Amino acid sequence: MAAASWYHRDISRVVAEELLAKAGRDGCFLVRDSESVSGAYALCLLFQRHVHTYRILPDDEGLLSVQTIQGIQAKCFRNLPDLIGAYQQPNNGLVTPLLYPVHRARQAADEDSDGEDGRGGRHVASTVPAGGAGAGAWLGAPIAGRTHISQQLHQRLQEQVHSSPASDFMGFMAEYLNHHLQLDLEALRHGHPQLRHLSTALVTACRALHRRIDFTLAGLETLARVFDPPVSPRSPAREQVSPGHRSPRPPAGASDPDLELLLNKISTVNHLLSSLEKKVLKSLQETVSRHNLALPSVAAAPPPAAKPLAVQSFEVKVGKSQRAALMVDVESGTVAISKRGSGSPEETIPQDKILQLIKYQSMQSKVRLVYDREPQRNLSKDFIFPSARKREAFCQLLQLMKIQHSNLDEPDLISVYVGTWNMGSTPPPRSLASWLTSRGLGRTQDETTACIPHDIYVIGTQENSLGDREWVEFLRASLKTLMAIDYRVVALQCLWSIKIVVLVKPEHERRISHVHTSSVKTGIANTLGNKGAVGVSFLFNGTSFGFVNCHLASGSEKTHRRNQNYSDILRSLVLGDKRLGAFDLTLRFTHLFWFGDLNYRLDMDVQDILVHITKKEFEALLAVDQLNLEREKNKVFLRFSEGDISFPPTYRYERGSRDSYMWQKFKPTGMRINVPSWCDRILWKSHPETHVVCNSYGCTDDIVTSDHSPVFATFEVGVTSQFVPKKAPGSGPEPLACIEWESIEVIVKTASRSKCYIEFHSYCLEEAQRSGENTSQSCDVPGFLKLGWSAKHLPVLNPILPDLEYLGDQHLLLSIKGVESCESYGECCIAMRSMISSMAQQFETFLFHRGEETGSMRGWMKVRVPKDRRSTRERLYEWISFEEEDAEPVADAPTCPKPPLQRLRSRPHSLPEPASGYTNPAYFIFEGVP
């Protein structure tokens, strides 16, 4: 029985509409999973060049029905094929009968092993849920075809044997594939899904595991009995292990136990292991209480003190030619200026007198220091460092000085380290110092700041053969050796050999909350975890963070497959606030960092690549980098940022050295070429008008155990804390801040004519709000729908707190949803900071959904703040600013710091500039916008 080809599983609305548009005939249809209701489906039907979407909902008994169609009585069906068959008849309430199914495209074969061997995994056809047609078309193949399947699987098994320590187990499986697989296939074809022969093979292969579990189980039960409460002589003897958890013992001489018994034993071992510690603790506590024993008080060992930072010296030029030295003492909080050759400082500036630090953009090594020397008199001095790297080190030290000596209870600014490394299934070297201190090639940390500990370390690895606990403790010990800080574990998430570890300073542990972890498999048929992603999300005080470590499909020719992996991860990773589950993953967090072995390659002949690497001509290589090319086409990582790459490709080195690339790989099927490439990357995406600066991005040059070099990036990230109003609540009614809308215009990429509404989400709102239906609608350009809302149909939103300082850190998430389907046509994020005004301010932004750009939005809004709640303060990261080169100031001339420039609301980075004609009709509403 063939699988239903009209069922496309979890494709997006946009993809469904594109498939129907390509089919082009009235009555074309397909079914996909609903995006708004779990377990429901969406029936998409083309009629008169527009796509009509109907929801198919299950009732309490699992029966399916099409939701409310023009007053027609809903009919219930046991499965999708029956429902589709009924609606192929006329007069059932649809705009047209279902006439032409749009067939699901067969997936390309995928090998997904980093061995780069080009083996193809056989495509497994998707099946129809709820009793739908077919268990896969391949089960209906003739005997010759099934024999070929057995041979293919056996060949794959043989190719894995050399890398697996379980040779005996592999032998049992080879026997099954050679002699019994066809019997199970035949039974499955006749409706018997038990796979009896596979069960027998597994039982035989696991016999040794049974014996080992029996041995372990007996020991655990004995230990548990030691700590059981004593039984009263008058009480009947009790079972030593509760009946619900005791595993039944097979009778003597019994034949091989079945798999259910094995699972029962494993469950019992799991229960005993998890409960034993609690039982021992309870027993000891009862002993202490019963005998009035006083436990000796053990003073907690003080945490090791962080290494004090030594005074750092920088050689600089003052003015045009004068040489001087800047001495930065972070611990005492001073900057001393001395002339070259002079032993004593000419001037010492306390940190609380430093008003502003201005970085010049036109001259990357120049900085201006503005400080307060006398009442009502500010001075500024310009310093030129030997390099931009030295300037950044000086600025980081001053930033750290400000943080350490501030009187703030909660930080405004933290530093985040992100590292990614494909370990090549080889143990790491003894020292990871260069990786964890961002030293090596590319934009690296200066030696004066390399050992300053970061607040958060996020380590992502692929092909990591170490045990989970072993790897975590190795990282903690490495950081303790380097930084003298005992970092705490926030989260560890693993998928096979893909791991992500998040560590924080002890003082930040209480600031971390709402930790979530998740993983997604994208290996063969999205069922194997050799490829995929692991993720962690949490709140740091009031700022949400997301981190994703992934390992995508390998092979130079697998660009499309890698794009699909990214889309699958984006759709399936369950992270962040559950209330934002309907939003694109990239919009759920204030800051999202995405990294790993992305496996994108260079589209250039290998010899040409090697020549460019030798000459350090990285720009020519970056122009043919597949990830850059796909990002330019808006295929992946929309609106993400990446630091400048100034280090050589990190893959594929000869192990044991970084002198040469091992780009040839000899396989039984022939030689395969793996061109040197920047497979290992770190990208990020943040909400608008937030503070994030990438201070380093590079790779190590001394860790040589893998064919990949470890990659690192460090970030300076602005964070918010739980806001406490400075004004105590009075007896009268509290003044309210208001978010008011004058109008909103939206263009979405769709062939639908559905009415829509807008949902508004924000942490500053008590609950989500929604607008009325759109008041205007047109589709002047085929494939695009223009919608409009007037002020009367848009809600006035009242934030939970009216203070300017609080509102300036908030963001609004908006989702455009269809009235009939309740599915999203796109989502966006708006920063409230630049909208705070008594006059309406214009905003414009793009809409995203499931990683795709689906349209655009613009409008007018204002955030009104009560007069007595408009006080605010400067953040620690705001005292460093950027300025273009201007006229040279007179040395030591008194100046007043310029007021901060008003933030200009510029157009989104990739939005076309106004022109006489647009090539992209999705954004024609922006034409003529100043």
N, C-alpha and C positions, 0 to 999 in steps of 0.2 A: 504494500500500500504506500503510495508516494506521499511525501510530505506536502502540506498545503503551501503552494508557492506564493499565495497572496499575503501570507502572514510574515511580516518583516521584523518581528520582535521589537527591540527598543530603539529603532531609528528615530531621529528627531523630526519635529513637525516640518522644518525647512527641507530636510532630505526627502520626506514623503511628498511634499508639494513639488519638488524638482522632478521626482520620478513620474508623478502624474502629468506634469507639464510636458515632459519628454514623450510620454505615451500619446497625449494630445487628443484622444477621442472621448466624446461624451459617454459616460457610463464606465470609464476606467475606474478601478478601485483597488485599494489595498487596506490591510489591517495592521496596526502597530500597537504597541503598549501605550496605555494612557500615561501622560506625564503628571497628571493631577491627582489620580486616584490609584492606589496600589491594587493590583489584581484586576483592574479594568482595562478596556481596550478602546482604541479610537478607529472608527471606520471612516476612511478618507475617500471621497467620491468626487470626480471631475465632471462638471456640467457647465457648458457655455463659458469655458476658459476660467472658471472659478472653482476653487476647492471647497467642498462642504464637508464639515467634520461632525460626526455623530458619536456620542459616547455609548459604549457597550458596557453595561454595569452588571455585576453579579448580585443576586439577592442572597438572603440568609441561607438558602439551600444550595447555593452555587449555580442556580439557573441564570442564563444570560438573556438580557433584553436590551433593545435599542432605546435610549432615553427619549421619551416624550416627543413624538414626531407629529406635529400638526393635528393634535387631537386624536390620532389613531390609537386604538387600544393596544397597549404593549403586549407583545407575544414573547413567551419564554421558551428558551431552547437549552438543551443539555450541553451542547458544545458549539464551538465556533463554526465548524463546517455546516451543521444543520441550520444555524442562523443565516449564514451567507447564502446557502441554497434557497432558503425561503425568500430572501430579499432580492433574489435574481428574477423574481416574478413582479409584474407591474402592480400598481395601486396598493403599495404597502407603506406609503407615507414618505418615502424618499423623493428627492427632486427628480430622480430617474432610477430605473432598476439597475442593479449591479450587472454589468454586461461583460466587461473585459478585465480580467484580473491582471494586475501589474506584478510580474514575477520578481521574486527575490533574486538578486545577483549572487552567484556562487562565489564564496570567498576564495581568494588565492591561497594556494598551499603555503604553509608557514613552518619554518624549521625552528626558529626561536631558540636556538642553542648558541651560546657565545663561542662555540667551537668553530663557527663560520663554515660549517661543512656543507651547507646548501641542501641538507636533507629536507624533503617536503613532508609536512604532516598532513595526513589525509583529512579533507574537509568533512566535518560531521554536520549533516543537515540539521537545521533547527526544527524542532517539533512543535506542534500546535498544542497549547495548554488545554486543560479542561476537556480531555477526551478527543482532542483534535486528530486530524488525519495523520497517520503514519508514524512509525518509530524511526524514520530515516530511510531515504530511498535506497541506500546501499544494502539494507537488509533484504530488499527484493531482487538483488543481483543474482544472476545465474551462478551455478556451482563453480564454474571456472573463475568467475569474478571473485567469489568468496575465497577460493584457493589462493588467488593473487593477494587478497587482503591478508591472509595468514602469512604468506611469504614476506610481505612488506613489514608486518609487525615483527616477525622473527628477525628480519634483517636489522630493524631498528634496535631490537634487544641485543643482538650481537655487537652492534656498534657501541652500546652502553657498557658491555661487560668489562671492558678494559679499565673503565674509570670507577667501577663499583666494587667495594670490598665484599659484597654479599654474593660470592660466586655460586655457593650451594643453592641459595634461594633462586638465583637466576637460572640454575639448571632445572629446578622444578617448573619455572615459568616457561622455559624453552620447550619442555615436554608438553605442557598444556597447549602452547601455540602450534606445535607441530601436529599433535594428534587429537586434541579435544576441542579446540576453538570452533571448528566447523560444526561439531555436534551442538554446542551452545548456540551458535548462529541459527542452525536449523530449528532448534527448539524455540528460540525467540521469534523466528519467522512464523511459527505456528501458534503463537500466543502464550508461550510459557517463559516468563522473564526471570526465572529463578537462577539461571546460570549455574546449574548443578555441578558441572565438571570444573568450573573455576573454583567453586566452593571447596570441592574435594582437593584440588591442587593447593589451595591456600592452607587448608587444614594440615595437609602433609608437610608443607613448607614451614608451618608455625609450630610443629611438634616440640622442637627445642625451646621455643618461647614459652610453651605451657609449663615445661619442667622448671624453667627458670622462674617463672611467676609463682609456681607452687612453693619453691624454695624461699623466695622473697616474702611471699604472703605468710608462710609459717613463722618466719622471724618477726615480722611486723605484729602478727597476732600475739606472739609470746611477749613482746615488749609492751603491747597495749595492756595485757593482763597484769603486768607488774604494777601499773599505775591505776588499775581499777580499784574502786572503794572496797574495803573488806566486807565479806558477806557475813551477815549475822548467822550464828549457829541455828537459830530458829527459823531462818528464812530459807525458802527453797533455792537451790542453786540456780544462778542466772546464766544465761548464755554470755560467753565472754565477748562475742561480737554480735551486734544486733542482727536478728534474722534478715532484716531487709538488706543487710550489707554482707552477709556471709556467703561466700561462693560455694555452690554445691560441689561435692567431691564425686568424681565418677566412680562407679563400682569397680572392684578389683577385676582385672582382666578385661575391662571394657575396651572397645575399639576406640579409634581416634575420636577425641571430643570434637564437637562441632564448633563453628565460629561463634555461635551465641554464647557458649560457655566461656570461650576465650575473652569475649567482650565483657562478660560478667566478671571474670577474674580481674581484668584491667581496671574496670570500674571500682572493684573492691580495693585494689592497690591504691588507686587514686584517692578513694575515701579515707583509707587508713593514713596515708601520707599527709593529707590535708588536715585530719582531725587529731593526729598524734601530738602535735605541738600544743594544741589547746588542752588536750587531756592531761599532759604532763604539767602544764602550767597550773591547771585547776587543782591537781593532786598536791602539788607543792604548796599552793596557797592555802588549801585546807589543812595541811600538816602544820604550817606556821600558825594558823588561827587556833587549831585544836590544842597545841602545846604551848601557846603564848610565847612563841619564839620571836625574838627581835632580830630582824635582819640588819647586819651592819650597814651603816650608811656609807655608800661609796660616792665620793665626790666625782662629779662628771669631769672628765679630762677636758681642759680648755682646748678649743680648736686651735690648730697651729696658726700662729700669726702670719699674716701675709708679709711677703718680703718688702721692706721699705724701699721706695724708689730712690736711687742715688740722684744727686744733683747732676743735671744734664747741661752740657755746654754746647752752644752753637756759634760757629763763626759766621758773621754777617757783614754786609756793607751798609753803612748809613750814609744817606745822601748819594753823591756821585762816586766818591772814592774812599771815604773814611772807613777804616776797618774797625770792627768792634766785636765783642763777645757777649752773648746773652746766656745768663746762667739761670736755669729754671729749677727751683726747689719746690717740688710738689708738696712735700711734707710740711714745710714751714709756710707755704703759700706766698712765695715772693718771686719776682723776676728782677734780676740784677743786670745792669748794663755797664760794661767796662770797656775802656779803650784798649786797643791791641797793645800788648806788652805791659799794661798796667796791672799791678797786683791787686789793687783795691777797686771795688765797684764805684763807678761815677754816679750811679743813681740806682736806688732799689725801690721797686714798685710793689706794694702789697696787692694781693689778688682782689680785695674789695675796692681798690681804686681803679682797676681796669674796667673801662666802660664798654669798649667795643673792640672787636678784632675784625678787620676788613681784608678779605682776600682779593687780590687783583686777578681778574680772569684773563686779561691780555698778557700778563707776565706771571706765569705759574709759580715763580719762586719769590714773589714779592708779597709783603703783608704790611698793613698799617695798624699800629697799636694806638688806640685812643684811651687816655687815662686822665684821672683827676689829680692834679698836683697841689692846687690851692683852691680855697673856696671861690666859686664862681669863675674858675679858670681851668679849662681843659687843654691838654696838650696832645699832639699826635706826632708819631715818628714812623717813618717808613724803613723797613728792613728788607734787604735782598739776601736770600739764602743761596748756598751753592747749588741747590737743586730743588725742584718741586717736592721731592720726597722729604727733604729736610724741613721744608716749610710745613708740610702736613704733620710731621712728627712734633714740631713746636706747637702747632695749633691743638693737636690732641693732648699734649701735656698740659696746656693751659685750660683746656676743657675739663680734664681730669682734676686739675687743681680747683676749679670753680665748683665741681661736683662735691669734692671731699670737704670743702670749707663752707658749703652752703648750709643754711639752717633749715632746709626743707626736710620734712618727715618722710616724704615719698619722692622718688627720683622723677625728673623730667626727661632724662636721657639715659639710655643704656647701650651697651655694645653687644653685638651678636656675632658670633663666629659660626660660619657654615662650612663644612668640609664634605667632600664626596670622593670616594675611592673604590674602583673595581679592584679587589684584592687578588683576583685570578686564582681563587681556591688555594691560596698559599698562605701559611702563617705570616704575620707581620714581623718586621724586624724588632729588635729589642727597644729601639728608641723611635718615637714619632715626633721628636722635638721640632724638626723643621716644618712639619705639617701643622702642628698645633700652635706654632708661633708665626705662621705665615711667612716663612723664609724660603727663598728659592729663586724662581724665574717669574717674570711678569711684574705686575704692580705689587710689590711686597712691603712688609712693614719695615720701617727703619730700625736699626739695632737699638736705638734709644727707647723705642716703644714696643718692641717685639714681645717682651716679657710682661707687659701690662696685662693682667688677667681680664678676660671678657666676662660680662655678666651671664651670658647664655652661650653654651656650646651645643651645636647641633651637628651630629656626625652621621652621615649616610654612607653605607657601604653596599657593594654588590659582590656576589661570589665570595662571601665571607664564610670560611669553613670553621671558624671558632664557635664554641658554644655561646649561647646568649649571655649567661652570667659571666663566663670567662672574658668575653669581649668588653662588657661593661666595666668590670673591675680593672681590666687592663687600661682602659681609657681613664678611669678615675685615678689610678696609680700614676699614670703618665702626667696628668695635670697636677697632681699633688707634688710630684717631683719638680715640675717646672715652675709652678705658681705658689707652692706651699699653701694650697687651699683644698679642703676636702669637699669637692663638688657633690651636690645631691642629685639623685636621679629623678627627673620629672616623668619620663616615659621611655619605654622600650617597646618597639613594635617590629615584628619580624615576619617575613614571608619567604619560606625556604632560606636561601642564603642572602636575601635582601634585608638589611637591618637599618633602623634609625634609632639613635639614642639622643635624648635631650638632657643636658646637665645644667644646673644653675648654681650660683654662689649660695652658700647657706643662708645669708641674710635675705635672699629673695624668695626662699621657699614658701614663706607665708603669703607672698604676693601672687603666687600661681594658683589658679583655680580653674574649674570646668575643663579638666583634661580629657580629651577624647583621642582614641586611636582607631585606625582603620587600615585595611589592605585590599588590594584588587589584583586578581590574577589576569594576565594578558598573554599567557603562554598558548600553546596549541589549543585552538577552539576556546580560548579564554577559560580553560580549566586547569592549566598547569601554572605553578607559581615560580618557574624558573625565570619568567619575565613578569613584570607587574610593578606595583608601587605599594609603599607603606607610608602612612601619614600620621602626624600628631598635630593637635590643635589645643590651645589653652588661652586663658586670659591672664595677662600680666597687669594686675590692678584693673584699669578700665580699658586696656588696649588688647585687641584680639590678634593672635598670631596663628598662622598655619604653616606647616612644613611638610613637603612631599618629596620623598626620595624614590626614584623610579629606575627601572632597568628596561629599556625598550628593545624592540626587535633589532637583531643584528643583520649585517649584510648591506653592501653599498646600494643594492637595487631595491631595498625594502623601505624606501622613503614613505610611500603611501601607507604601509603597514605601521610604521612608527607614528605617523599622524593619527591613524586609527587607535593605536595604543593610548596616545595622549587623550583622545576624545573619550575612550572607554574609562580611563582613570578619572577624568574630569566628571563624568556622569555618575560613576559608581562609588567614588570615595565618600564615605559618610563621616564628615568632620564638621566641627563648629556647632553653633546654636541650632537646635532642631527646628526652631521656628523659622529659620532661614533656609530650610531644606529645599524649597522650591527655587531658590536663587542659584545662579551660576556660582560654582565653587569659588571662582576668582573674585567674587564680590562679597563673600561671607566674612572676610577678615580685613582688619585694618592693614595688616602686612602679611603677604603670602610669599613664601620662598619655595621655589621648585628646583630641584637639582637631581643629579644622578648620572648614570651612564645612559645618556640619551641616544647614543649610537648613531647620530647623524654623521655622514662622511663628507669627503671632499670630492667633487665631480671634476677630476683632473687626472691626467696620466701620472702614474706613480713617479716616473723619473723627473717630470717637471715639478712635482711636489717637492721632491728631495732637493732639487736645485734651489727652489724658493726658500726652503727651510735653512739650507746652508747659508744663504745670503740674508737670512732674517727678513725676508720680504713677505711678511704675514698678511699685508693688505690684499695682495694678489690672491692668496689662498682663502681669505675670508670672503672674497667676492664669489667663490664657488662653494662655500660652505652650505650644505643642504639645509641646516637649521636656519641660517640667515635667509636663504632663498624662500623657504616655506613660510617664514615669518613675514617676509615682504609680500607674499601672496595672501596673507591673512588666513593661512591654513592652521597654524598652531600658535600658541602663546600670544594671543592678542593683547596688546597694550602692556606686555611685560617689558622689563628692562634687564639689561645685562651689562656688566662692566666691560671696559675696553680690553680686548685680548691682545696682550703683548708678550705672550709666552708661546713656545713651539707646541705643535700638536702633542697631546698627552697619550696617544695610542698610535701605533702598536710597536712598543719598544722591545728590544731583545732583553729578556730577563737577565738580571745580574749586572746591567750596565745601562747608562743613558746616552751612550755614544752613537748608537745606530738603531735603526728601525728594522724589525723583522717582518717585512711586508709580504713575504712569500710563505705559504703554508701548504705542505704536501699532504694530500689526503688519498685514500684508496681510489677515489673517483678522479684524481688529478690534482693539479696545483691550483690553489685559490689565492687571489691577491687581496690583501687587506691594506688599503692605502693608509698612510699616516693621517690621522684626523683628530679634531677636537671633539671626541665623543663625550667627554666629561665636562658638564656645564653647570652653572649656577645662575638662575634668573629670579627675579622678584617682581611683585606687583603690589602697589599700595593704594589706599584710598586717596582721592585728590586732596591737596592742601594738607598733607601730613609730612613729617620730617623723616627722611631716610637718606643716608649718604653711604655709598660704597667706598670704603677707605683702602681696600686691597683686593686684588683678584689675580691669582697666579697658581703656580704648581711647584712642587718640590723637585729638586734635581739630585737627591741623594737617597731616595727610597726606591729600591730597584728589584724588590721581590716579585713584582707583578709586571705584566706587559702594559699596564696603565700607570701613569704618575698620579699621585694624590693631588687634588685641586682644592683650593681654599678661597674664601672671600670673607671679609669682615665689614660690618655695617654699624653705623651710628644711627640709632633709631629713637625718635621722640615717642614718649609714652605719656598716658594720662593716668591720674589716680582717682580714687573715689572722691567725688567733689563734696566738700562740706561748705554750705553757704556761710558767708561771713556775717550776714544779717540774721539775727535770731527772729524766729516767727513771732509776730505780734498777736494781739487779741482779735484784730480785724481780719477781713478776708485778704488772702495773699494776692498780690498782683501777679498776673499771668503774662508769660511771653506768648506771642502768637506767630504761627507760620501761615502766611496768607498767600494765595495764588491768584494771579490775575488771569492767566491763560496758559494752556499747555497745547503744543502741537507735536504730533508724533507721526513719523513715517515708518512703517514696518514692511519688511520684505515678505509678502505673502500673496497667495492667489485667493485668499478668503475675503468675504465681505462681511464678516461677523462684526457685530457691535462689541465694544470693549469697555472695560473699566480699569482704573488704576488702583493698585494696592500700595499703601505707604507703610514702611517698616522703619523703626529706629529704636535704639536703646533709650532715647530720650522720651519716647512715647509709652504710655501705660499699655497700650495694645495697638495692634495693626488697625489702620483705617482704610476705607475705600471710597472712591469717588462714585458719582453716578455714571450712567452710560455716556459715551461721547456724544457731543451735540452737533458735530459736523463730520462728514465722511465723503471721501472722493477717491477715485482710482484712475487718475488721468494718465498715469504711466503703467502699462501692463506689468503685473508682478509686484506692484507696490500699492499699499493702502495708506492713505493720508487721513488721520483722525485729529479731531480738535475738541477741547474742553473749555468752556467758559467758566468764569469765577463762580457762577451760581451752582455749577455741578461739581465743584472741587471743595473738599472739606477744609475748614480752618482747623489747624492742628495746634494743640496746647502742650508744650513740653512739660515734663514733670517738675523741672526747675527753671526759673526765669533768669538766672544769672548769666551775664555776658561771658564770663570766663568759662563757664560750663558749656554753653551753647556753641562757643567757638571751636570746641573739639568734637562736635557731633556731626553725624552724617545721616542722610536720608537714603534709603533704598526703595526704589520704585519698580513695580512690575506691571506690565501691560498684559491684561488677561482677557480672553474671549468670554463673552457673556454665556454662550451656549456650552463651550467645552471646559471653561475655567482653566484652560492651559495658557501658559505664558507665551507671549510673542516677543518678549525681550525684557531685560532688566537693566537698571543703571544705578549709579551712585552719585549723589549731589552733596558737596561740602557746604555746611551751613555758615562757615566763617565769613565768606565773602558775600553772603546774602543778608547779613545783619545790617539793617538800614531802615530808616523811616520811609524811604522811597523804594519802589519795586526795582529789583535788579534782574538783568537778563542772564539766563543760564542756557547752556547747550551741551549736549553730551551724546555718546553713542549708546545703543542698546545691544546687549549681549544675551545669548542663551545657549547653554551647553557648549561653550567654547567658540561659538560662531557670532559674527557681527550680524545682527538681524535688523538694524534700522537706526533711527536717530530721534532725539527729542530736544525741543527747545521750549522756552517759556519765560514768564515773568513771575517773580515771587519776592517776598520780603519777610524777614524775621524781625519782629518788633520786640524790643526789650524794655521793660520798665525803667524809668529814669534812675531810680535808686538802686538798680542792679547792674549798672554798666561799668563797674570797676573791674580791672583786670590786672595782670602782672606779666612781666617779661619772662619767657621761658629760658632755661639755661642754654638751649641751642639757638636762641634768637639773637644772642649777643655777637655771634659770628655771622658776618654778612659778606656779600660779594659786590664788587664794584668794578666798573671798567676803568681803565687807565685815564687819568686826567692830568691837568697841569701839576707839576711838581710843587708840593707845599714848601714854604720857607721853613727851614729847620727850627724847631722849638717855637714856631709861631702859635700863639693862642688861637684855638678854633673851638667852635661849638659843633658837637656831633650833629650831622644832618638828620633830620627826622626820617624815620623809615619810609621808604618809597611805598606809595599805595600799591597794593597788589593788583596787577593788571589781569583782568580776566581774558586770557588769550584763548584762541580757538583750540579745540583738541588737536593734539600733535599731528595726527594724520588726516585731519579734515581738510579738504581742498580749499584753497584760498578763493575768495570771491572772484568770479570771472564772468565773462559774457555768456559762456555756456558750460554746463557741467557734462562730464562724460559718465558720471555715476548718478542715475536718476534717484537713488535712494536718499540723496541729500539735497534735493532741489529746494527744499524749504529754507535752506541756509543761504541761498543765493541773495546777494545784496546785503547780508548782515555785516555791519561794520566790524 
